[in-house]
């Protein structure tokens, strides 16, 4: 699957990137159209990635946008309208944790 275009982060006056809003969207899809629906969602602006999965839903999409208003537009007006989409449930992320963050924190001041 190709990755969609993601909005550039909003920057403050000094040019520093401000936090973007991340939504994790659980998507139920018509079983006969999962690959086509997944690709159509992945091609939408602000969709970072789409995963097919086993479990209660068929697809999980990660959507990143500059603000909550953009998320409030993208999910109901674009993702939900893709042919094959039956239902969406959206979760907004508060914080992101990753191994890279841990590695970066512990490597401050260390020579490589």
Buried (B, 14 or more C-beta within 10 A) or exposed (E): BEEBEBBEEEEEEEEEEEEBBBBEBBBBBEEEBBEBBBBBBBBBEBBBBBBBEEEEBBBBBBBBBBBEEBBBEBBEEBBBEBEBBEEBEBEEEEEEEEEEEEEEEEEEEEEE
